[in-house]
Amino acid sequence: MVEPLLRVADLARYFDVSPPWLNRVLEGQGRAILKAVDGVNFTIPKGETFSIVGESGCGKSTVARLVVGLYRPTRGSISFEGHDLASLTTRAQMAPLRRRLQMIFQDPFASLNPRWRVADIIAEPIRAFGLIEGRQAILDRVGQLLRQVKLAPVDGEKYPHEFSGGQRQRISIARALASQPDFLVCDEPTSALDVSVQAQILNLMKDLQRQLGLTYLFISHNLAVVYHISDRVAVMYLGRMAEVAPTKILFRRPRHPYTRMLLDTIPDLAMTGRQRQPVAGEVPSPIDPPTGCAFHPRCPHANDRCRSERPEPRALPDGALVACHGVEEGRVPDGPIGLVQG
């Protein structure tokens, strides 16, 4: 088998959110540990778009930041073409892989330096990795990158505040492409944009993927966006993967009760009259998660086993992975929901 471009194994990230030591002593409290990511596993082959979806606070963005090295994992490994990123500690070790792994952030208004001209923003990765020598050669490359994201080379002389939100995100994409990466981590890159602009950015990203052979880890809470751009989708809940499946399989036949609840929020434009189960309750605190299956307080199919034993992902014949006792025991209704035909 071909080694995947990215392999994540038992990845976890905990944050110490305890009050100051003196407060804990006076109030008799212990440490408070927030389990943002708690044992995540997935692989991404070269050229694929792998998306992670879930409600706010489920750990999606933390996974993105772990993959690009903005956070160090509490445990587990992140392997990029067989190299464990967590084991790299010096700049010299990190530089070759850092160049090939870039990130597009959620907010194009906050991710660009307002005091720099666009040409300098895009040229920074080129200079940092020593990819091109000479000012004119660098400017020529910046102009090429701007054209690649459907902007004009003359836009390099402007400042970020002179552009719309969609144009700023195009600049962010050009900056990410400046280091000639193989892998892009996209942390909700369209959530701050209007719907029409979202479609333009998504189509641009798909075109760039085909032209440059890019691989994407795409983070989003928008199911329509995920369906449009993804090859495979992982549904995340309270720091763990509830279900992982090819996009069409997940949207046509979701297995996990949480996935079905999420998909039931999509309007039924065809008016099929299918039964819906609305998303009830709130996500529990990751500081004090429920025992057993984290979803059991909100699940209509939970039993005593769900409340006491944490489910592990199990492979199904159609390529899906599902972490649910109810699916394993046949307690959860299984069948197409009509969102995708065929």
C-alpha positions in Angstrom: 0.0 0.0 0.0 1.1 3.6 -0.7 2.0 5.5 2.4 -0.5 8.3 3.0 0.8 11.9 2.9 -0.4 12.5 6.5 -1.0 10.0 9.2 -2.4 11.0 12.6 -2.4 8.3 15.4 -3.9 8.6 18.9 -3.5 12.4 18.8 -4.5 14.2 21.9 -4.1 17.8 23.2 -5.0 18.7 26.8 -5.0 22.3 28.2 -4.5 23.1 31.9 -7.2 25.6 32.6 -6.8 25.4 36.4 -7.2 28.5 38.6 -4.0 29.9 40.1 -2.3 27.7 42.7 -3.3 29.9 45.7 -7.0 29.8 44.7 -6.9 26.1 44.4 -5.4 25.7 47.9 -7.8 28.1 49.5 -10.9 26.6 47.8 -9.7 23.0 48.0 -9.9 22.5 44.2 -7.8 20.2 42.0 -6.4 20.9 38.6 -8.9 21.4 35.7 -7.8 19.8 32.4 -9.6 20.6 29.2 -9.4 17.7 26.8 -9.7 19.5 23.5 -8.6 16.5 21.4 -8.6 13.1 22.9 -7.4 10.2 20.8 -7.9 11.1 17.1 -6.8 8.8 14.2 -7.0 9.4 10.5 -4.9 9.3 7.3 -4.9 11.6 4.2 -3.6 10.2 0.9 -1.9 12.6 -1.5 -4.3 14.6 -3.6 -7.3 14.1 -1.3 -9.5 16.6 0.6 -10.3 15.3 4.1 -12.8 17.4 6.0 -13.6 17.5 9.7 -17.0 18.8 10.8 -18.8 19.3 14.1 -20.3 21.8 16.4 -18.3 24.7 17.9 -15.9 23.5 20.6 -15.6 19.9 19.4 -11.8 20.3 18.7 -11.7 20.8 14.9 -9.4 23.9 15.0 -7.2 22.3 17.6 -6.5 19.4 15.3 -5.6 21.9 12.5 -3.2 23.7 14.8 -1.6 20.5 16.0 -1.0 19.3 12.4 0.8 22.5 11.4 2.8 22.6 14.7 1.2 25.6 16.4 0.4 23.3 19.3 2.5 20.4 20.5 0.5 17.2 21.1 0.0 15.9 24.6 0.3 12.4 23.2 0.2 10.7 19.8 2.0 11.2 16.6 1.6 13.2 13.4 3.5 11.7 10.5 4.1 13.6 7.2 5.5 11.3 4.6 6.8 9.1 7.4 8.4 11.9 9.3 7.0 12.4 12.9 6.4 16.2 13.1 6.2 16.0 16.9 9.8 14.7 17.2 11.3 17.7 15.3 12.6 20.2 17.8 15.0 22.5 15.9 14.4 25.1 13.1 16.9 23.2 10.9 14.9 20.0 11.3 11.5 21.7 10.8 12.4 23.9 7.8 12.1 21.3 5.0 8.7 20.1 6.1 7.4 23.5 7.2 7.8 24.7 3.7 5.6 21.9 2.4 2.9 22.3 5.1 1.0 25.6 5.1 -2.3 27.0 6.7 -5.1 29.2 5.5 -6.8 30.8 8.5 -10.5 31.5 9.2 -10.4 35.3 9.4 -8.8 37.1 6.4 -9.2 40.4 8.2 -7.0 39.2 11.1 -4.5 37.0 9.3 -2.8 39.7 7.1 -0.5 42.3 8.5 -2.2 45.7 7.9 1.1 47.6 7.8 2.6 45.5 5.0 1.9 45.8 1.3 0.4 42.7 -0.3 3.5 42.0 -2.3 5.6 41.9 0.9 3.0 39.6 2.6 3.2 37.1 -0.2 6.9 37.4 -0.6 7.7 36.7 3.1 7.5 32.8 2.7 9.7 33.0 -0.4 12.4 35.0 1.5 12.0 32.9 4.7 12.7 29.6 2.9 15.2 31.1 0.5 13.3 29.9 -2.6 14.2 32.7 -4.9 17.1 35.2 -4.9 16.9 38.8 -6.2 14.2 41.4 -5.7 12.9 41.4 -9.2 12.7 37.7 -9.4 10.7 37.6 -6.2 8.3 40.3 -7.5 7.8 38.3 -10.6 6.9 35.3 -8.6 4.5 37.4 -6.4 2.8 38.6 -9.6 2.4 35.0 -10.8 0.9 34.0 -7.5 -1.6 36.9 -7.6 -2.7 35.9 -11.1 -3.0 32.3 -9.9 -5.7 33.4 -7.3 -7.5 35.6 -9.9 -6.0 39.0 -8.8 -3.7 41.3 -10.7 0.0 41.8 -10.2 -0.6 45.6 -9.6 -2.6 44.6 -6.5 0.7 43.8 -4.8 1.3 47.6 -4.2 -1.9 47.9 -2.1 -2.5 47.3 1.6 -5.0 44.6 2.9 -7.6 47.2 4.0 -8.1 48.2 0.3 -9.6 44.7 -0.5 -12.9 43.0 0.2 -13.1 39.9 2.4 -13.0 37.5 -0.5 -10.1 39.2 -2.0 -8.2 39.1 1.3 -8.8 35.4 1.5 -7.4 35.1 -2.1 -4.3 36.9 -0.8 -4.0 34.5 2.1 -4.2 31.6 -0.4 -1.5 33.2 -2.5 0.7 33.6 0.6 0.1 29.9 1.5 1.1 28.8 -2.0 4.3 31.0 -2.1 6.3 28.3 -0.4 5.3 25.7 -3.0 3.5 23.4 -0.4 2.1 19.9 -0.9 -0.4 20.1 1.9 -2.7 22.9 3.0 -4.6 23.0 6.3 -7.7 25.1 5.8 -9.3 26.2 9.1 -12.9 27.4 8.1 -11.5 29.5 5.3 -14.9 30.6 4.0 -16.9 31.0 7.2 -16.3 34.8 7.4 -17.4 35.4 3.8 -20.7 35.9 2.0 -22.3 32.9 0.4 -21.6 34.0 -3.2 -18.0 34.7 -2.3 -17.7 31.3 -0.5 -18.5 29.6 -3.7 -15.8 31.6 -5.6 -13.2 30.7 -3.0 -14.2 27.0 -2.9 -14.1 26.8 -6.7 -10.6 28.5 -6.7 -9.4 26.0 -4.2 -10.6 23.0 -6.2 -9.0 24.4 -9.4 -5.7 24.9 -7.5 -5.8 21.4 -6.2 -6.2 20.0 -9.7 -3.5 22.2 -11.1 -0.9 21.8 -8.4 -1.7 18.4 -6.9 -2.5 19.8 -3.5 -3.8 17.8 -0.5 -6.2 19.5 1.9 -7.2 19.1 5.5 -10.4 21.2 5.5 -12.1 22.3 8.8 -15.7 23.5 8.7 -19.0 23.5 10.4 -20.9 24.1 7.2 -22.2 20.8 5.8 -23.0 22.3 2.3 -19.4 23.5 2.0 -18.0 20.1 3.1 -20.2 18.2 0.6 -19.0 20.4 -2.2 -15.2 20.1 -1.6 -14.5 16.8 0.3 -13.5 13.3 -0.7 -13.9 12.0 2.9 -15.5 13.5 5.9 -14.9 13.0 9.7 -17.6 14.0 12.1 -16.0 15.1 15.4 -17.7 15.3 18.8 -16.1 16.4 22.1 -12.5 15.7 21.0 -13.1 12.4 19.3 -14.2 11.0 15.9 -17.7 9.8 15.9 -17.8 8.8 12.2 -15.5 8.8 9.2 -16.7 8.0 5.7 -16.5 8.9 2.0 -18.5 12.0 1.4 -21.4 10.5 -0.6 -21.7 7.6 1.8 -21.9 9.9 4.8 -24.5 12.2 3.3 -26.5 9.4 1.8 -26.4 6.9 4.7 -25.1 8.4 8.0 -24.7 5.8 10.7 -23.9 7.6 13.9 -26.9 9.2 15.7 -25.0 12.5 16.0 -24.2 12.5 12.2 -27.9 11.9 11.5 -28.9 14.8 13.8 -26.4 17.1 12.0 -27.7 16.2 8.6 -31.3 16.6 9.7 -30.6 20.3 10.1 -30.2 20.6 6.3 -33.5 21.9 4.7 -35.5 19.3 2.9 -35.9 21.2 -0.4 -37.3 18.1 -2.2 -40.1 17.9 0.4 -39.6 14.1 0.8 -41.4 14.2 4.2 -38.5 12.2 5.8 -38.6 12.0 9.6 -36.2 14.3 11.4 -34.5 14.1 14.8 -33.6 17.7 15.9 -30.3 18.3 17.6 -31.2 18.5 21.3 -29.2 19.6 24.3 -25.7 21.2 24.4 -22.2 19.9 24.0 -20.9 18.8 27.5 -17.9 20.5 29.0 -14.6 19.0 27.7 -13.2 19.7 31.3 -15.7 17.1 32.7 -16.9 14.9 29.8 -19.5 12.2 30.3 -18.5 8.7 31.1 -18.7 6.1 28.3 -19.9 7.6 25.0 -19.6 11.4 25.1 -22.8 11.7 23.1 -25.0 9.5 25.3 -26.7 12.5 27.2 -28.1 13.7 23.9 -28.7 10.4 22.1 -32.2 8.9 21.9 -30.8 5.4 21.5 -28.4 5.3 24.5 -28.4 2.4 27.0 -26.4 1.4 30.1 -23.5 0.2 27.9 -23.3 3.6 26.2 -23.2 5.3 29.6 -20.3 3.2 31.0 -18.1 2.0 28.0 -16.5 4.3 25.5 -17.0 3.1 21.9 -14.1 2.6 19.6 -14.3 3.1 15.8 -15.3 0.0 13.9 -15.0 -0.5 10.1 -18.1 -1.1 8.1 -18.2 -2.9 4.7 -18.8 0.3 2.7 -15.6 2.0 4.0 -17.1 4.0 6.9 -15.7 4.0 10.4 -18.3 4.4 13.2 -17.8 4.7 17.0 -21.2 3.7 18.3 -22.4 0.8 20.4 -25.9 1.3 19.0 -24.7 0.8 15.4 -22.7 -2.3 16.5 -25.7 -3.8 18.2 -28.3 -2.8 15.6 -30.2 -0.5 18.0 -29.8 2.6 15.7 -32.0 2.8 12.6 -30.0 2.3 9.5 -31.0 3.5 6.1 -30.7 6.2 3.4 -32.0 9.6 4.4 -32.3 10.9 0.8 -29.8 13.7 0.8 -27.7 12.1 -2.0 -29.1 9.9 -4.7 -27.3 6.9 -6.0 
